[in-house]
Amino acid sequence: MSSIGQPIEVLLVEDDPGDELITREAFEDNKIGNNLHVVRDGLEALDFLYRRGGYEGKPRPDLILLDLNLPKYDGRQVLEKIKGDPELRAIPVVVLTTSSAEEDILRSYKLFANAYVTKPVDLSQFMAVIRQIDEFFVTVVRLPGRSH
């Protein structure tokens, strides 16, 4: 829920069913009342964002959780497309990935990621990370298009 009590629209771009499940469980366990939409590859992410290919009528996300290692288009390509599009670039993107490679971190920030988070292997830590992302981006930060 945003600071004004409205649920926000979160797009999770994740091809690993286990990580998707953990993220869903984190939203439920932490009583996060936001709407979680899931797509499983970079092409689906772009279809969702541009509301095409079966995603017509879907809401514009307020926050994107983006894995880097995706089929079809990888997360770097998706991030570059989002941040290069005047209609999409204001949407905060949190790269949420297993990679802790300095090259991936640097490249993500050069592509204007708003945050880079390495997925913890431990389940409870992973759930805590999701809660912290939610608290920061939903409670602390003012998101575009959301007035108080």
MIDREN-358150 format. One record per residue: residue number from 1; residue in one letter; z negated, x, y negated of N, C-alpha, C, CB in turn. Coordinates in Angstrom, 2 decimals, padded with zeros to 5 digits, always signed. Glycine has a CB too. Example, Ala and Ser with C-alpha at 12.3 -4.5 7.8 and 13.67 -1.06 7.14 Angstrom:
+-----+------+---------+---------+---------+---------+---------+---------+---------+---------+---------+---------+---------+---------+
:  nr : rest :     n.Z :     n.X :     n.Y :    ca.Z :    ca.X :    ca.Y :     c.Z :     c.X :     c.Y :    cb.Z :    cb.X :    cb.Y :
+-----+------+---------+---------+---------+---------+---------+---------+---------+---------+---------+---------+---------+---------+
:   1 :    A : -007.80 : +013.19 : +005.69 : -007.80 : +012.30 : +004.50 : -007.80 : +013.20 : +003.30 : -009.05 : +011.31 : +004.47 :
:   2 :    S : -007.08 : +012.85 : +002.25 : -007.14 : +013.67 : +001.06 : -007.87 : +012.90 : -000.03 : -005.72 : +014.08 : +000.60 :
+-----+------+---------+---------+---------+---------+---------+---------+---------+---------+---------+---------+---------+---------+
//
This chain:
+-----+------+---------+---------+---------+---------+---------+---------+---------+---------+---------+---------+---------+---------+
:  nr : rest :     n.Z :     n.X :     n.Y :    ca.Z :    ca.X :    ca.Y :     c.Z :     c.X :     c.Y :    cb.Z :    cb.X :    cb.Y :
+-----+------+---------+---------+---------+---------+---------+---------+---------+---------+---------+---------+---------+---------+
:   1 :    M : +000.00 : +000.83 : +001.19 : +000.00 : +000.00 : +000.00 : +000.00 : +000.87 : -001.24 : -001.20 : -000.94 : -000.01 :
:   2 :    S : +000.78 : +000.48 : -002.20 : +000.81 : +001.22 : -003.45 : -000.45 : +000.93 : -004.24 : +002.07 : +000.86 : -004.28 :
:   3 :    S : -000.63 : +001.68 : -005.32 : -001.83 : +001.50 : -006.13 : -001.86 : +000.12 : -006.78 : -001.90 : +002.59 : -007.19 :
:   4 :    I : -000.74 : -000.59 : -006.78 : -000.75 : -001.94 : -007.33 : -000.80 : -002.99 : -006.21 : +000.50 : -002.17 : -008.21 :
:   5 :    G : -001.08 : -002.56 : -005.00 : -001.31 : -003.47 : -003.89 : -000.07 : -003.94 : -003.15 : -002.01 : -004.63 : -004.38 :
:   6 :    Q : +001.09 : -003.43 : -003.51 : +002.31 : -003.82 : -002.81 : +002.59 : -002.84 : -001.69 : +003.51 : -003.88 : -003.78 :
:   7 :    P : +003.05 : -003.31 : -000.53 : +003.46 : -002.36 : +000.49 : +004.70 : -001.62 : +000.02 : +003.73 : -003.08 : +001.84 :
:   8 :    I : +004.79 : -000.36 : +000.41 : +006.00 : +000.39 : +000.07 : +006.88 : +000.50 : +001.30 : +005.64 : +001.80 : -000.48 :
:   9 :    E : +008.13 : +000.79 : +001.05 : +009.12 : +000.92 : +002.12 : +009.24 : +002.40 : +002.46 : +010.50 : +000.32 : +001.70 :
:  10 :    V : +008.90 : +002.76 : +003.70 : +008.96 : +004.14 : +004.16 : +010.07 : +004.24 : +005.20 : +007.59 : +004.61 : +004.74 :
:  11 :    L : +010.97 : +005.21 : +004.99 : +012.02 : +005.47 : +005.97 : +011.67 : +006.74 : +006.73 : +013.43 : +005.59 : +005.28 :
:  12 :    L : +011.49 : +006.62 : +008.03 : +011.25 : +007.76 : +008.91 : +012.57 : +008.11 : +009.58 : +010.14 : +007.45 : +009.97 :
:  13 :    V : +013.01 : +009.35 : +009.37 : +014.24 : +009.83 : +010.00 : +013.79 : +010.82 : +011.08 : +015.25 : +010.50 : +008.95 :
:  14 :    E : +013.78 : +010.36 : +012.33 : +013.16 : +011.11 : +013.42 : +013.87 : +010.81 : +014.73 : +011.67 : +010.79 : +013.53 :
:  15 :    D : +014.35 : +011.86 : +015.41 : +015.05 : +011.65 : +016.67 : +014.14 : +011.77 : +017.89 : +016.18 : +012.63 : +016.79 :
:  16 :    D : +012.93 : +012.27 : +017.72 : +012.01 : +012.44 : +018.84 : +011.17 : +011.17 : +019.02 : +011.09 : +013.68 : +018.63 :
:  17 :    P : +011.36 : +010.44 : +020.14 : +010.61 : +009.20 : +020.35 : +009.10 : +009.40 : +020.34 : +011.02 : +008.56 : +021.67 :
:  18 :    G : +008.64 : +010.56 : +020.81 : +007.20 : +010.83 : +020.80 : +006.65 : +010.95 : +019.40 : +006.91 : +012.11 : +021.58 :
:  19 :    D : +007.38 : +011.66 : +018.53 : +006.94 : +011.81 : +017.13 : +007.03 : +010.48 : +016.39 : +007.78 : +012.87 : +016.42 :
:  20 :    E : +008.03 : +009.68 : +016.72 : +008.12 : +008.34 : +016.12 : +006.90 : +007.51 : +016.51 : +009.43 : +007.62 : +016.57 :
:  21 :    L : +006.55 : +007.55 : +017.79 : +005.41 : +006.79 : +018.28 : +004.11 : +007.24 : +017.60 : +005.28 : +006.92 : +019.79 :
:  22 :    I : +003.92 : +008.54 : +017.49 : +002.72 : +009.07 : +016.84 : +002.66 : +008.62 : +015.38 : +002.68 : +010.61 : +016.92 :
:  23 :    T : +003.80 : +008.63 : +014.71 : +003.84 : +008.21 : +013.30 : +003.51 : +006.72 : +013.19 : +005.23 : +008.50 : +012.69 :
:  24 :    R : +004.08 : +005.92 : +014.08 : +003.75 : +004.47 : +014.08 : +002.26 : +004.27 : +014.33 : +004.58 : +003.72 : +015.17 :
:  25 :    E : +001.70 : +005.00 : +015.30 : +000.27 : +004.88 : +015.60 : -000.58 : +005.32 : +014.42 : -000.08 : +005.71 : +016.84 :
:  26 :    A : -000.15 : +006.37 : +013.73 : -000.89 : +006.82 : +012.55 : -000.90 : +005.75 : +011.47 : -000.28 : +008.12 : +011.99 :
:  27 :    F : +000.22 : +005.07 : +011.27 : +000.28 : +003.99 : +010.29 : -000.69 : +002.87 : +010.69 : +001.72 : +003.44 : +010.17 :
:  28 :    E : -000.69 : +002.53 : +012.00 : -001.58 : +001.46 : +012.47 : -003.04 : +001.88 : +012.43 : -001.20 : +001.06 : +013.90 :
:  29 :    D : -003.37 : +003.06 : +012.95 : -004.76 : +003.51 : +013.01 : -005.36 : +003.71 : +011.63 : -004.85 : +004.79 : +013.79 :
:  30 :    N : -004.53 : +004.14 : +010.69 : -005.02 : +004.39 : +009.34 : -004.94 : +003.14 : +008.46 : -004.23 : +005.51 : +008.70 :
:  31 :    K : -004.56 : +002.02 : +009.10 : -004.44 : +000.75 : +008.39 : -003.51 : +000.86 : +007.19 : -005.82 : +000.27 : +007.94 :
:  32 :    I : -002.45 : +001.62 : +007.39 : -001.45 : +001.77 : +006.33 : -000.57 : +000.52 : +006.35 : -000.58 : +003.07 : +006.53 :
:  33 :    G : -000.64 : -000.24 : +005.28 : +000.06 : -001.52 : +005.23 : +001.48 : -001.43 : +004.71 : -000.70 : -002.47 : +004.40 :
:  34 :    N : +002.10 : -000.29 : +004.88 : +003.45 : -000.11 : +004.37 : +004.46 : -000.47 : +005.45 : +003.67 : +001.33 : +003.89 :
:  35 :    N : +005.68 : -000.71 : +005.03 : +006.74 : -001.07 : +005.96 : +007.45 : +000.20 : +006.42 : +007.75 : -002.05 : +005.31 :
:  36 :    L : +007.38 : +000.47 : +007.72 : +007.99 : +001.66 : +008.29 : +009.32 : +001.29 : +008.94 : +007.04 : +002.32 : +009.32 :
:  37 :    H : +010.39 : +001.91 : +008.44 : +011.72 : +001.75 : +009.01 : +012.07 : +003.07 : +009.68 : +012.79 : +001.35 : +007.92 :
:  38 :    V : +012.68 : +003.00 : +010.86 : +012.98 : +004.22 : +011.61 : +014.47 : +004.29 : +011.93 : +012.15 : +004.28 : +012.91 :
:  39 :    V : +015.05 : +005.45 : +011.66 : +016.41 : +005.75 : +012.10 : +016.34 : +007.06 : +012.86 : +017.43 : +005.84 : +010.88 :
:  40 :    R : +017.28 : +007.27 : +013.80 : +017.13 : +008.37 : +014.75 : +018.09 : +009.54 : +014.57 : +017.29 : +007.84 : +016.09 :
:  41 :    D : +018.96 : +009.47 : +013.58 : +019.83 : +010.62 : +013.32 : +020.26 : +010.60 : +011.86 : +021.07 : +010.62 : +014.27 :
:  42 :    G : +020.92 : +011.67 : +011.45 : +021.32 : +011.79 : +010.06 : +022.33 : +010.75 : +009.61 : +021.86 : +013.13 : +009.82 :
:  43 :    L : +023.24 : +010.40 : +010.50 : +024.24 : +009.38 : +010.16 : +023.58 : +008.02 : +009.94 : +025.31 : +009.28 : +011.26 :
:  44 :    E : +022.63 : +007.66 : +010.82 : +021.89 : +006.40 : +010.64 : +021.11 : +006.42 : +009.35 : +020.94 : +006.15 : +011.83 :
:  45 :    A : +020.55 : +007.57 : +008.99 : +019.79 : +007.69 : +007.74 : +020.69 : +007.36 : +006.55 : +019.19 : +009.11 : +007.58 :
:  46 :    L : +021.88 : +007.95 : +006.55 : +022.81 : +007.69 : +005.44 : +023.29 : +006.23 : +005.46 : +024.01 : +008.64 : +005.52 :
:  47 :    D : +023.52 : +005.68 : +006.64 : +023.90 : +004.27 : +006.73 : +022.79 : +003.38 : +006.16 : +024.22 : +003.87 : +008.19 :
:  48 :    F : +021.53 : +003.69 : +006.49 : +020.40 : +002.91 : +005.99 : +020.35 : +003.01 : +004.46 : +019.06 : +003.40 : +006.61 :
:  49 :    L : +020.45 : +004.24 : +003.95 : +020.33 : +004.46 : +002.51 : +021.46 : +003.81 : +001.71 : +020.30 : +005.94 : +002.22 :
:  50 :    Y : +022.66 : +003.80 : +002.31 : +023.81 : +003.19 : +001.64 : +024.02 : +001.74 : +002.06 : +025.07 : +003.99 : +001.92 :
:  51 :    R : +023.13 : +001.23 : +002.91 : +023.13 : -000.16 : +003.35 : +024.46 : -000.57 : +003.97 : +022.81 : -001.08 : +002.19 :
:  52 :    R : +024.88 : +000.22 : +004.96 : +026.14 : -000.04 : +005.66 : +025.90 : +000.07 : +007.17 : +027.26 : +000.96 : +005.19 :
:  53 :    G : +026.89 : -000.34 : +007.95 : +026.83 : -000.18 : +009.40 : +025.67 : -000.89 : +010.07 : +026.76 : +001.24 : +009.73 :
:  54 :    G : +025.41 : -002.13 : +009.66 : +024.31 : -002.88 : +010.26 : +023.02 : -002.81 : +009.46 : +024.06 : -002.39 : +011.64 :
:  55 :    Y : +023.00 : -002.05 : +008.39 : +021.80 : -001.94 : +007.55 : +021.96 : -002.68 : +006.22 : +021.48 : -000.48 : +007.29 :
:  56 :    E : +022.97 : -003.53 : +006.14 : +023.15 : -004.33 : +004.93 : +021.89 : -005.16 : +004.71 : +024.42 : -005.25 : +005.03 :
:  57 :    G : +021.47 : -005.25 : +003.46 : +020.29 : -006.06 : +003.15 : +018.97 : -005.34 : +003.36 : +020.30 : -007.29 : +003.98 :
:  58 :    K : +019.00 : -004.14 : +003.90 : +017.75 : -003.39 : +004.08 : +017.25 : -002.91 : +002.72 : +017.95 : -002.18 : +005.05 :
:  59 :    P : +015.93 : -002.77 : +002.58 : +015.40 : -002.35 : +001.28 : +015.65 : -000.87 : +001.02 : +013.91 : -002.64 : +001.21 :
:  60 :    R : +015.72 : -000.51 : -000.23 : +015.80 : +000.89 : -000.62 : +014.42 : +001.50 : -000.36 : +016.25 : +001.06 : -002.14 :
:  61 :    P : +014.34 : +002.61 : +000.37 : +013.02 : +003.22 : +000.64 : +012.35 : +003.74 : -000.63 : +013.17 : +004.37 : +001.65 :
:  62 :    D : +011.04 : +003.67 : -000.64 : +010.24 : +004.26 : -001.71 : +009.86 : +005.69 : -001.37 : +008.99 : +003.42 : -001.98 :
:  63 :    L : +009.91 : +006.02 : -000.08 : +009.52 : +007.33 : +000.42 : +010.30 : +007.59 : +001.71 : +007.97 : +007.43 : +000.66 :
:  64 :    I : +010.78 : +008.83 : +001.87 : +011.50 : +009.21 : +003.08 : +010.76 : +010.34 : +003.76 : +012.96 : +009.62 : +002.77 :
:  65 :    L : +010.49 : +010.18 : +005.06 : +009.93 : +011.24 : +005.91 : +011.10 : +011.74 : +006.75 : +008.71 : +010.72 : +006.82 :
:  66 :    L : +011.49 : +012.99 : +006.55 : +012.74 : +013.49 : +007.10 : +012.53 : +014.68 : +008.02 : +013.69 : +013.87 : +005.99 :
:  67 :    D : +012.95 : +014.54 : +009.27 : +012.96 : +015.67 : +010.20 : +014.20 : +016.51 : +009.87 : +012.98 : +015.18 : +011.71 :
:  68 :    L : +014.12 : +017.81 : +010.11 : +015.27 : +018.67 : +009.83 : +016.25 : +018.72 : +010.99 : +014.80 : +020.06 : +009.51 :
:  69 :    N : +015.75 : +018.76 : +012.20 : +016.59 : +018.95 : +013.37 : +017.00 : +017.61 : +013.96 : +015.87 : +019.80 : +014.44 :
:  70 :    L : +018.15 : +017.14 : +013.48 : +018.64 : +015.82 : +013.85 : +020.05 : +015.92 : +014.41 : +018.61 : +014.86 : +012.65 :
:  71 :    P : +020.43 : +014.96 : +015.27 : +021.82 : +014.91 : +015.71 : +022.72 : +014.34 : +014.61 : +021.94 : +014.06 : +016.99 :
:  72 :    K : +024.01 : +014.55 : +014.77 : +025.09 : +014.08 : +013.89 : +025.07 : +014.82 : +012.56 : +024.98 : +012.56 : +013.66 :
:  73 :    Y : +024.23 : +014.42 : +011.62 : +023.99 : +015.20 : +010.40 : +022.57 : +015.70 : +010.50 : +024.23 : +014.34 : +009.08 :
:  74 :    D : +022.34 : +016.99 : +010.24 : +020.96 : +017.46 : +010.32 : +020.23 : +017.10 : +009.03 : +020.90 : +018.98 : +010.57 :
:  75 :    G : +018.93 : +017.30 : +009.05 : +018.11 : +016.91 : +007.91 : +018.48 : +017.60 : +006.62 : +016.68 : +017.18 : +008.22 :
:  76 :    R : +018.95 : +018.83 : +006.71 : +019.35 : +019.57 : +005.52 : +020.55 : +018.88 : +004.85 : +019.70 : +021.03 : +005.87 :
:  77 :    Q : +021.50 : +018.44 : +005.67 : +022.68 : +017.75 : +005.14 : +022.28 : +016.40 : +004.53 : +023.73 : +017.54 : +006.25 :
:  78 :    V : +021.37 : +015.71 : +005.18 : +020.89 : +014.42 : +004.66 : +020.17 : +014.64 : +003.33 : +019.95 : +013.71 : +005.69 :
:  79 :    L : +019.30 : +015.65 : +003.28 : +018.56 : +015.96 : +002.06 : +019.51 : +016.30 : +000.92 : +017.58 : +017.12 : +002.30 :
:  80 :    E : +020.52 : +017.10 : +001.22 : +021.51 : +017.48 : +000.21 : +022.25 : +016.25 : -000.33 : +022.51 : +018.49 : +000.79 :
:  81 :    K : +022.59 : +015.33 : +000.56 : +023.29 : +014.10 : +000.17 : +022.38 : +013.23 : -000.70 : +023.74 : +013.31 : +001.42 :
:  82 :    I : +021.12 : +013.07 : -000.30 : +020.17 : +012.24 : -001.06 : +019.98 : +012.80 : -002.46 : +018.81 : +012.15 : -000.33 :
:  83 :    K : +019.69 : +014.08 : -002.54 : +019.37 : +014.68 : -003.84 : +020.60 : +014.91 : -004.71 : +018.64 : +016.00 : -003.63 :
:  84 :    G : +021.80 : +014.82 : -004.12 : +023.03 : +014.94 : -004.88 : +023.56 : +013.61 : -005.38 : +024.07 : +015.60 : -004.05 :
:  85 :    D : +022.91 : +012.52 : -005.00 : +023.36 : +011.19 : -005.36 : +022.46 : +010.62 : -006.46 : +023.37 : +010.26 : -004.12 :
:  86 :    P : +023.01 : +010.31 : -007.63 : +022.19 : +009.79 : -008.72 : +021.42 : +008.51 : -008.36 : +023.07 : +009.51 : -009.91 :
:  87 :    E : +021.96 : +007.72 : -007.44 : +021.29 : +006.48 : -007.04 : +020.11 : +006.73 : -006.09 : +022.28 : +005.55 : -006.37 :
:  88 :    L : +020.12 : +007.85 : -005.39 : +019.10 : +008.13 : -004.37 : +018.13 : +009.24 : -004.74 : +019.76 : +008.48 : -003.08 :
:  89 :    R : +018.51 : +010.12 : -005.64 : +017.76 : +011.36 : -005.85 : +016.32 : +011.17 : -006.29 : +018.45 : +012.18 : -006.86 :
:  90 :    A : +015.98 : +010.04 : -006.88 : +014.61 : +009.81 : -007.33 : +013.66 : +009.47 : -006.18 : +014.58 : +008.70 : -008.36 :
:  91 :    I : +014.21 : +009.14 : -005.01 : +013.35 : +008.80 : -003.86 : +012.67 : +010.08 : -003.37 : +014.18 : +008.12 : -002.70 :
:  92 :    P : +011.33 : +010.10 : -003.32 : +010.66 : +011.28 : -002.80 : +010.98 : +011.50 : -001.32 : +009.14 : +011.16 : -002.99 :
:  93 :    V : +011.28 : +012.75 : -000.97 : +011.58 : +013.12 : +000.41 : +010.56 : +014.15 : +000.87 : +013.03 : +013.66 : +000.55 :
:  94 :    V : +009.84 : +013.82 : +001.93 : +008.93 : +014.76 : +002.57 : +009.60 : +015.24 : +003.84 : +007.52 : +014.10 : +002.87 :
:  95 :    V : +009.89 : +016.54 : +003.89 : +010.41 : +017.12 : +005.12 : +009.23 : +017.24 : +006.07 : +011.12 : +018.51 : +004.87 :
:  96 :    L : +009.34 : +016.59 : +007.22 : +008.29 : +016.57 : +008.23 : +008.92 : +017.07 : +009.51 : +007.67 : +015.13 : +008.41 :
:  97 :    T : +008.67 : +018.34 : +009.83 : +009.42 : +018.99 : +010.91 : +008.57 : +019.97 : +011.69 : +010.64 : +019.71 : +010.34 :
:  98 :    T : +009.05 : +020.38 : +012.85 : +008.32 : +021.37 : +013.65 : +008.56 : +022.79 : +013.15 : +008.74 : +021.27 : +015.10 :
:  99 :    S : +009.58 : +022.99 : +012.34 : +009.94 : +024.33 : +011.90 : +008.97 : +024.86 : +010.84 : +011.36 : +024.35 : +011.36 :
: 100 :    S : +008.47 : +026.06 : +011.08 : +007.66 : +026.72 : +010.05 : +008.39 : +027.96 : +009.54 : +006.26 : +027.11 : +010.62 :
: 101 :    A : +009.70 : +028.03 : +009.82 : +010.51 : +029.16 : +009.39 : +010.63 : +029.20 : +007.87 : +011.92 : +029.09 : +010.03 :
: 102 :    E : +010.37 : +030.36 : +007.30 : +010.44 : +030.53 : +005.85 : +011.81 : +030.12 : +005.31 : +010.14 : +031.99 : +005.47 :
: 103 :    E : +012.86 : +030.40 : +006.06 : +014.22 : +030.04 : +005.66 : +014.37 : +028.52 : +005.50 : +015.23 : +030.56 : +006.69 :
: 104 :    D : +013.80 : +027.75 : +006.44 : +013.88 : +026.29 : +006.36 : +013.07 : +025.77 : +005.19 : +013.40 : +025.65 : +007.66 :
: 105 :    I : +011.90 : +026.35 : +004.97 : +011.05 : +025.92 : +003.86 : +011.77 : +026.17 : +002.53 : +009.69 : +026.67 : +003.89 :
: 106 :    L : +012.27 : +027.39 : +002.36 : +012.95 : +027.76 : +001.12 : +014.18 : +026.89 : +000.88 : +013.34 : +029.24 : +001.16 :
: 107 :    R : +014.99 : +026.73 : +001.92 : +016.21 : +025.93 : +001.77 : +015.89 : +024.48 : +001.43 : +017.05 : +025.99 : +003.06 :
: 108 :    S : +014.84 : +023.92 : +002.05 : +014.47 : +022.53 : +001.77 : +014.08 : +022.36 : +000.30 : +013.31 : +022.09 : +002.67 :
: 109 :    Y : +013.31 : +023.30 : -000.22 : +012.93 : +023.20 : -001.63 : +014.11 : +023.45 : -002.56 : +011.80 : +024.19 : -001.95 :
: 110 :    K : +015.02 : +024.32 : -002.15 : +016.23 : +024.54 : -002.96 : +017.10 : +023.28 : -002.98 : +017.04 : +025.72 : -002.40 :
: 111 :    L : +016.98 : +022.46 : -001.94 : +017.70 : +021.19 : -001.88 : +016.87 : +020.06 : -002.51 : +018.05 : +020.84 : -000.42 :
: 112 :    F : +015.76 : +020.42 : -003.15 : +014.92 : +019.50 : -003.92 : +014.05 : +018.57 : -003.08 : +015.77 : +018.68 : -004.80 :
: 113 :    A : +013.61 : +019.03 : -001.90 : +012.60 : +018.28 : -001.15 : +011.35 : +018.18 : -002.03 : +012.27 : +018.96 : +000.24 :
: 114 :    N : +010.64 : +017.07 : -001.94 : +009.43 : +016.90 : -002.73 : +008.23 : +017.55 : -002.06 : +009.16 : +015.43 : -002.96 :
: 115 :    A : +008.29 : +017.70 : -000.74 : +007.22 : +018.37 : +000.00 : +007.79 : +018.81 : +001.34 : +005.98 : +017.43 : +000.20 :
: 116 :    Y : +007.17 : +019.84 : +001.91 : +007.56 : +020.36 : +003.22 : +006.30 : +020.43 : +004.06 : +008.27 : +021.77 : +003.12 :
: 117 :    V : +006.27 : +019.70 : +005.17 : +005.09 : +019.64 : +006.03 : +005.51 : +020.01 : +007.45 : +004.43 : +018.23 : +005.98 :
: 118 :    T : +004.83 : +020.99 : +008.02 : +005.07 : +021.34 : +009.42 : +004.23 : +020.42 : +010.29 : +004.74 : +022.86 : +009.70 :
: 119 :    K : +004.88 : +019.79 : +011.27 : +004.17 : +018.86 : +012.15 : +003.14 : +019.61 : +012.98 : +005.16 : +018.12 : +013.08 :
: 120 :    P : +001.90 : +019.17 : +012.93 : +000.90 : +019.77 : +013.82 : +001.16 : +019.35 : +015.27 : -000.53 : +019.36 : +013.39 :
: 121 :    V : +000.85 : +020.23 : +016.20 : +001.02 : +019.93 : +017.62 : -000.08 : +018.99 : +018.09 : +001.01 : +021.23 : +018.45 :
: 122 :    D : -001.27 : +019.16 : +017.55 : -002.43 : +018.35 : +017.93 : -002.29 : +016.92 : +017.41 : -003.73 : +018.99 : +017.39 :
: 123 :    L : -002.51 : +015.95 : +018.29 : -002.33 : +014.54 : +017.95 : -003.21 : +014.11 : +016.78 : -002.63 : +013.67 : +019.16 :
: 124 :    S : -004.47 : +014.45 : +016.80 : -005.37 : +014.00 : +015.73 : -004.99 : +014.65 : +014.40 : -006.83 : +014.32 : +016.07 :
: 125 :    Q : -004.55 : +015.90 : +014.45 : -004.11 : +016.56 : +013.21 : -002.83 : +015.92 : +012.69 : -003.90 : +018.07 : +013.44 :
: 126 :    F : -001.92 : +015.58 : +013.60 : -000.67 : +014.93 : +013.20 : -000.99 : +013.61 : +012.50 : +000.25 : +014.68 : +014.42 :
: 127 :    M : -001.89 : +012.85 : +013.08 : -002.25 : +011.56 : +012.49 : -002.91 : +011.75 : +011.12 : -003.19 : +010.78 : +013.43 :
: 128 :    A : -003.72 : +012.80 : +011.00 : -004.35 : +013.10 : +009.71 : -003.31 : +013.47 : +008.66 : -005.37 : +014.24 : +009.87 :
: 129 :    V : -002.29 : +014.21 : +009.07 : -001.21 : +014.60 : +008.14 : -000.49 : +013.35 : +007.62 : -000.20 : +015.56 : +008.83 :
: 130 :    I : -000.18 : +012.42 : +008.50 : +000.49 : +011.18 : +008.09 : -000.39 : +010.43 : +007.10 : +000.82 : +010.29 : +009.32 :
: 131 :    R : -001.68 : +010.36 : +007.38 : -002.61 : +009.67 : +006.48 : -002.63 : +010.37 : +005.11 : -004.05 : +009.65 : +007.09 :
: 132 :    Q : -002.64 : +011.70 : +005.10 : -002.67 : +012.44 : +003.84 : -001.38 : +012.25 : +003.04 : -002.91 : +013.92 : +004.10 :
: 133 :    I : -000.25 : +012.25 : +003.73 : +001.03 : +011.99 : +003.05 : +000.99 : +010.61 : +002.41 : +002.23 : +012.10 : +004.05 :
: 134 :    D : +000.54 : +009.63 : +003.18 : +000.46 : +008.26 : +002.66 : -000.48 : +008.20 : +001.46 : -000.02 : +007.31 : +003.75 :
: 135 :    E : -001.67 : +008.79 : +001.59 : -002.63 : +008.74 : +000.49 : -002.06 : +009.38 : -000.76 : -003.93 : +009.43 : +000.89 :
: 136 :    F : -001.41 : +010.52 : -000.61 : -000.88 : +011.22 : -001.77 : +000.27 : +010.47 : -002.42 : -000.44 : +012.61 : -001.39 :
: 137 :    F : +001.28 : +010.14 : -001.63 : +002.49 : +009.54 : -002.20 : +002.34 : +008.07 : -002.55 : +003.63 : +009.71 : -001.26 :
: 138 :    V : +001.36 : +007.42 : -001.95 : +001.23 : +005.99 : -002.20 : +000.07 : +005.68 : -003.14 : +001.05 : +005.24 : -000.89 :
: 139 :    T : -001.03 : +006.40 : -003.00 : -002.21 : +006.11 : -003.80 : -002.27 : +006.95 : -005.07 : -003.45 : +006.33 : -002.99 :
: 140 :    V : -001.93 : +008.23 : -004.97 : -002.09 : +009.15 : -006.09 : -000.85 : +009.18 : -006.98 : -002.38 : +010.55 : -005.57 :
: 141 :    V : +000.31 : +009.32 : -006.38 : +001.56 : +009.49 : -007.12 : +002.14 : +008.14 : -007.51 : +002.58 : +010.29 : -006.29 :
: 142 :    R : +002.72 : +008.07 : -008.69 : +003.47 : +006.87 : -009.07 : +004.90 : +007.05 : -008.59 : +003.42 : +006.61 : -010.63 :
: 143 :    L : +005.37 : +006.10 : -007.83 : +006.73 : +006.16 : -007.29 : +007.70 : +005.48 : -008.24 : +006.79 : +005.49 : -005.89 :
: 144 :    P : +008.96 : +005.93 : -008.24 : +009.96 : +005.29 : -009.12 : +010.11 : +003.81 : -008.78 : +011.33 : +006.01 : -009.00 :
: 145 :    G : +010.29 : +003.02 : -009.81 : +010.52 : +001.59 : -009.60 : +009.26 : +000.81 : -009.31 : +011.47 : +001.39 : -008.48 :
: 146 :    R : +008.13 : +001.47 : -009.42 : +006.84 : +000.81 : -009.16 : +006.00 : +000.90 : -010.41 : +006.10 : +001.45 : -007.94 :
: 147 :    S : +005.82 : -000.20 : -011.11 : +004.99 : -000.17 : -012.32 : +003.57 : -000.60 : -011.98 : +005.59 : -001.09 : -013.42 :
: 148 :    H : +002.65 : -000.17 : -012.81 : +001.23 : -000.51 : -012.59 : +000.87 : -001.80 : -013.25 : +000.33 : +000.59 : -013.11 :
+-----+------+---------+---------+---------+---------+---------+---------+---------+---------+---------+---------+---------+---------+
//
